[in-house]
Amino acid sequence: MAVVVTGASGYIGSHIVANLLARGEAVRATVRDVTDPERVAHLEALPIADGGSLDIVEMDLFDAASVDAAIAGASDLIHTAASVIVRSKDPQRKIVDPSVIGTENVVAAVEKAGTVERFVHTSSTAAIRPMNYRDGMTLTTDTWADDATLEDNPYGLAKVSSERIVRGWHAAQPAESRPRLVTIHPCMVFGPPMSPRHLRGSLALLMAMVRRETPLNLPMQVSIVDVRDVAEAHVRALTGGEEEGRYLVVAGDMMMGDMAKALKKAHPKRRWATWVAPYWFALFVALFHPKISVSWARNHLRKKLYWDASPAERDLEMIWKDPIESLLDTTPAIFENGWD
Ligand SMILES: NC(=O)c1ccc[n+]([C@@H]2O[C@H](COP(=O)([O-])OP(=O)(O)OC[C@H]3O[C@@H](n4cnc5c(N)ncnc54)[C@H](OP(=O)(O)O)[C@@H]3O)[C@@H](O)[C@H]2O)c1
């Protein structure tokens, strides 16, 4: 009986596979293309503790037969696969559908398999954070990002929708035959990438700083959690935490300007942009910037938002890595592999 990890080629999925193999688990890792070295080479190189095994299988969330085959006979499922982009010309097809159609296929496969005893679904703080929030407020998992729309927050919409699909399906199953279910809600994830594919998604901001794509930092708070802690929380949630629990995994936060200063201190020979743009200037930049909008800037810049991760500390016994450690542990693999 294997632990299936969907999206195993991904940043978080790869660390979950590494964590499970280090515990000697039998892992069935799903990827979209088993012949692509950027998706599988780092998985094949992972150390495997006694009793463990790694089976890499091809699965596309839109191909229901491949989802059925990947999950058949599994005892445990960690469903991380999703499209992790926040804007697209076709947000329905590129951002929402993989989460919605994909997760519908996943729960249908779990039902068909009838063997899955534990199900951990990767959700996000994006499924919790409403578009508008009060400066300085602390969010808990009581909140849902129900105001997310295709136009203004397609990624939030995708994460809310997929979590609701999992929870709705779960609630409709007979209590005696349904798997244990927990959802994990990371904020922005940092920590060692294992493949150049991991530099997209949450590492895109850091890569823009590494590549000095902009000469300035925004007056922006970044909530941070380490990818190794995210993986650990997923694995602990297979057996720990409350049934149907929603767990925020957030270690703390840094201002973007402080991130730049820490990176400069750690790598003084490289050039870093350390100037923090004043708010009015950042709004002006947003007017012309291809990646940020004025409404996004108004909603996010200068504001503080905190997350209550104490339930994960209590129920999953998580102790978070310091955000600055996670940040500084991200860059060595980037520089050593020439991914910068
Ligand atoms: N990184 C963060 O800061 C963060 C924060 C909160 C929540 N999350 C959630 O964590 C999960 C993993 O994110 P990540 O950061 O690890 O992103 P990632 O590196 O982009 O990984 C996403 C994974 O999903 C797979 N995938 C995408 N579309 C698929 C499809 N149609 N069929 C099958 N697989 C597909 C990708 O496969 P390919 O390699 O083939 O593209 C990849 O393995 C996502 O659910 C994301 O929403 C991430």
The ligand as an SDF file (V2000), in Angstrom:
LIG
                    3D

 48 52  0  0  0  0  0  0  0  0999 V2000
    4.6070   27.4660   -3.2610 N   0  0  0  0  0  0  0  0  0  0  0  0
    3.7960   28.1450   -2.4750 C   0  0  0  0  0  0  0  0  0  0  0  0
    4.1410   29.2300   -1.9770 O   0  0  0  0  0  0  0  0  0  0  0  0
    2.4400   27.5960   -2.1270 C   0  0  0  0  0  0  0  0  0  0  0  0
    1.7430   28.2220   -1.0860 C   0  0  0  0  0  0  0  0  0  0  0  0
    0.4890   27.7190   -0.7310 C   0  0  0  0  0  0  0  0  0  0  0  0
   -0.0270   26.6220   -1.3770 C   0  0  0  0  0  0  0  0  0  0  0  0
    0.6590   26.0480   -2.3960 N   0  0  0  0  0  0  0  0  0  0  0  0
    0.0620   24.8810   -3.0320 C   0  0  0  0  0  0  0  0  0  0  0  0
    0.9890   23.8120   -2.9790 O   0  0  0  0  0  0  0  0  0  0  0  0
    0.8090   22.9570   -4.0910 C   0  0  0  0  0  0  0  0  0  0  0  0
    2.1260   22.7260   -4.7690 C   0  0  0  0  0  0  0  0  0  0  0  0
    2.6660   23.9730   -5.1510 O   0  0  0  0  0  0  0  0  0  0  0  0
    4.1910   24.1520   -5.5610 P   0  0  0  0  0  0  0  0  0  0  0  0
    4.6330   25.4220   -4.9840 O   0  0  0  0  0  0  0  0  0  0  0  0
    4.9350   22.9160   -5.2810 O   0  0  0  0  0  0  0  0  0  0  0  0
    4.0530   24.3930   -7.1380 O   0  0  0  0  0  0  0  0  0  0  0  0
    4.7750   23.6940   -8.3630 P   0  0  0  0  0  0  0  0  0  0  0  0
    6.2130   23.5510   -8.1100 O   0  0  0  0  0  0  0  0  0  0  0  0
    4.3410   24.4340   -9.5730 O   0  0  0  0  0  0  0  0  0  0  0  0
    4.1260   22.2550   -8.3870 O   0  0  0  0  0  0  0  0  0  0  0  0
    2.8420   22.0280   -8.8880 C   0  0  0  0  0  0  0  0  0  0  0  0
    2.7590   20.5860   -9.2860 C   0  0  0  0  0  0  0  0  0  0  0  0
    1.4510   20.3340   -9.8490 O   0  0  0  0  0  0  0  0  0  0  0  0
    1.6310   19.6610  -11.0790 C   0  0  0  0  0  0  0  0  0  0  0  0
    0.5610   19.9250  -12.0080 N   0  0  0  0  0  0  0  0  0  0  0  0
    0.1470   21.1170  -12.4950 C   0  0  0  0  0  0  0  0  0  0  0  0
   -0.8330   20.9300  -13.3830 N   0  0  0  0  0  0  0  0  0  0  0  0
   -1.0310   19.5960  -13.4860 C   0  0  0  0  0  0  0  0  0  0  0  0
   -1.8680   18.7830  -14.2640 C   0  0  0  0  0  0  0  0  0  0  0  0
   -2.7290   19.2770  -15.1430 N   0  0  0  0  0  0  0  0  0  0  0  0
   -1.7910   17.4450  -14.0970 N   0  0  0  0  0  0  0  0  0  0  0  0
   -0.9100   16.9050  -13.2270 C   0  0  0  0  0  0  0  0  0  0  0  0
   -0.0650   17.6220  -12.4770 N   0  0  0  0  0  0  0  0  0  0  0  0
   -0.1220   18.9490  -12.6140 C   0  0  0  0  0  0  0  0  0  0  0  0
    2.9530   20.1940  -11.6100 C   0  0  0  0  0  0  0  0  0  0  0  0
    3.4380   19.3160  -12.5920 O   0  0  0  0  0  0  0  0  0  0  0  0
    4.5020   19.7870  -13.7020 P   0  0  0  0  0  0  0  0  0  0  0  0
    5.8550   19.6610  -13.0470 O   0  0  0  0  0  0  0  0  0  0  0  0
    4.2900   18.8150  -14.8000 O   0  0  0  0  0  0  0  0  0  0  0  0
    4.1600   21.2040  -14.0640 O   0  0  0  0  0  0  0  0  0  0  0  0
    3.7830   20.2000  -10.3530 C   0  0  0  0  0  0  0  0  0  0  0  0
    4.2620   18.9360  -10.0630 O   0  0  0  0  0  0  0  0  0  0  0  0
   -0.2550   23.6210   -4.9630 C   0  0  0  0  0  0  0  0  0  0  0  0
   -1.4900   23.0240   -4.6740 O   0  0  0  0  0  0  0  0  0  0  0  0
   -0.2290   25.0710   -4.5030 C   0  0  0  0  0  0  0  0  0  0  0  0
   -1.4740   25.7000   -4.7240 O   0  0  0  0  0  0  0  0  0  0  0  0
    1.8910   26.5080   -2.7870 C   0  0  0  0  0  0  0  0  0  0  0  0
  1  2  1  0
  2  3  2  0
  2  4  1  0
  4  5  1  0
  4 48  2  0
  5  6  2  0
  6  7  1  0
  7  8  2  0
  8  9  1  0
  8 48  1  0
  9 10  1  0
  9 46  1  0
 10 11  1  0
 11 12  1  0
 11 44  1  0
 12 13  1  0
 13 14  1  0
 14 15  2  0
 14 16  1  0
 14 17  1  0
 17 18  1  0
 18 19  2  0
 18 20  1  0
 18 21  1  0
 21 22  1  0
 22 23  1  0
 23 24  1  0
 23 42  1  0
 24 25  1  0
 25 26  1  0
 25 36  1  0
 26 27  1  0
 26 35  1  0
 27 28  2  0
 28 29  1  0
 29 30  1  0
 29 35  2  0
 30 31  1  0
 30 32  2  0
 32 33  1  0
 33 34  2  0
 34 35  1  0
 36 37  1  0
 36 42  1  0
 37 38  1  0
 38 39  2  0
 38 40  1  0
 38 41  1  0
 42 43  1  0
 44 45  1  0
 44 46  1  0
 46 47  1  0
M  CHG  2   8   1  16  -1
M  END
$$$$
